[in-house]
Amino acid sequence: MGKKKFGGLGLRLFILTQVFTTLIVLATGFFAIEINRKALLRRKKPTIWQVKRTLENMRIEVLIGGVVACLSGIALTLAITKPIKQLIKGVQSAAVGDFTKTIEVPSQYEFSQLAEAYNQMLSSMKKSEEHLRKVFYAADDAIMTTDREGRVTLWSESSERMFGYGKDQIVGKDLRTLHSPKMKPDLIKHMQESAMKKGRWQGEIVYSNSKGHSFDGWCVMTTLTEETGEIIGYLSVVRDMTEKKQMEMQLIQADKMASLGELAAGVAHEINNPLSGIISNAEFLQEEIPAESEEQQEEIREIVENGQRIKTIVQDLLNFSRQRDSKTYTTLDIPEVITSSLNLTEHQIQLDRIKIVKEIGDKLPPVRGSFNQIEQVFINLLSNARHALNQKYPDSHEDKTLLIRTDQVEGDGRKYIRIEFLDRGIGIPEENVDKILNPFFTTKEQGQGTGLGLSISYNIIQEHNGAIRFESKKGEYTKVTIDLPVYEGDIEDDE
């Protein structure tokens, strides 16, 4: 609070009251003297007693006038200061953000106008504050302000939703609290300097939420200035880029798969013809060589077996690149496809002592597609999960489980059937997550996989207008999520 200056409102009211009181006292004395003087003049020879009596009356009248003047001054002061004090209190409350304290409208016309104007202003400020609060709450982007030292001063509800920190947890803390440890410590200083020079800074930052999970965000920082132009802080708006990054990766992957598909088709056709000749000739030689020549028979047998293995890979390449006719699709019951896939792999899963946990939703709507192709995707995922669990738990273990879960979800204005495969196996190293869909990429030992299973599965799901996502942590788990659009047509007509 600043010091009160001489000549302020209180001093002016005091002087005004004193002047008003003095005028009343002077007027009262003047009229008392005049009235009593005229009364004495009417007497030709007033006695001393009469003169004393007149003087006594004058003193009493002046005293009464003084008392009346004091009371009038007090009443005047109260009439002026009471509404002003109420107005000052109201303004002080509004200054700290409390827009609920209105002031009573006094009877004096001038002050009633002032009070009504103040109450109207308070109502407008309250509406503006409520509107701003709604905007802050509705915004998807995180909005925050910091002082010149980088300490958080304002924290919106959208910031709380994005980062998981409440106001009490983050206000007053350094903005670097929100940054991932991967970011450079001097980044905040660089952002502030750029904002001061160019008016704003924008760029991509890796953030960390309250649970320690990192995510990509796009930040725009601008300066906050006083009327004098002095910078008092910074405004930051952060947008979560996770979904955008995922969409970009899916588009890149789709384009990559399309190009590889064309290449794979050409390679497969070029290999298939000479390969068939090699296998046929090897089988012919196998018949010509006497049975007792075991060494030669074994060599020919290896040629045939490796030739058949190459043929299988070529067939996988053709499957990977084949354009399927959507007219052959029918309505599918996803739980039925899951059951069929488990029936084909159940024997091996039981031998590996893997426990299957199923959380299949009731009365799921159908999807439209190829039963065999979706079954192929599920079998590929079951095979990968089985391999990961066996690597982590060679023998039986209580955590050697595979969870299969289905549910109905909504996104992009459409309904989807979501299928999740969650295993507690060895997981996928972070550096390999972006590679697992590449053809021929595999972490399995030689001879145990071709590296085409997930590539083919990705293409099948894409052709069914669905999406497939992978989430994994090395040594802990792998979760594969598939979303297939619900078929909303007439089932009987489709069949």
Buried (B, 14 or more C-beta within 10 A) or exposed (E): EEEEEEEEEEEEBEEBBEEBBEEBBEEBBEEBBEEBEEBEEEEEEBEEEEEEBBEEBBEEBBEEBBEBBBEBBEEBBEEBBBBBEBBEEBBEBBEEEEBEEBBEBBEEEEBBEBBEEBBEBBEEEBEEEEEEEEEBEEBEBBBBBBBEEBBBBBBBBBBBEBBBBEBEBBBEBBBEBBBBEEBEEEBBEEBBEBBBEEEBBBEEBBBBBBEEEBBBBBBBBBBBEEEEEEBEBBBBBBBBBEEEEEEEEBEEBEEBBEEBBEEBBEBBEEBBEEBEEBBEEBBEBBEEBEEEEEEEBEBBEEBBEEBEEBBEBBEBBBBBBBEBEEEEBEBBBBBEBBBBBBEEBEEEBEEBEBBBEEEBBEEBBBBBBBBEBBBBBBBBBBBBBBBBBBEBBEEEBEEBBBBBBBEEEEEEEEBBBBBBBBBBBBBBEEEBBEEBBBBBBBBBEEEEBBBBBBBBBBBBBBBBBBBBEBBBEBEEBBBBBBBBBBBEEEEEEEE
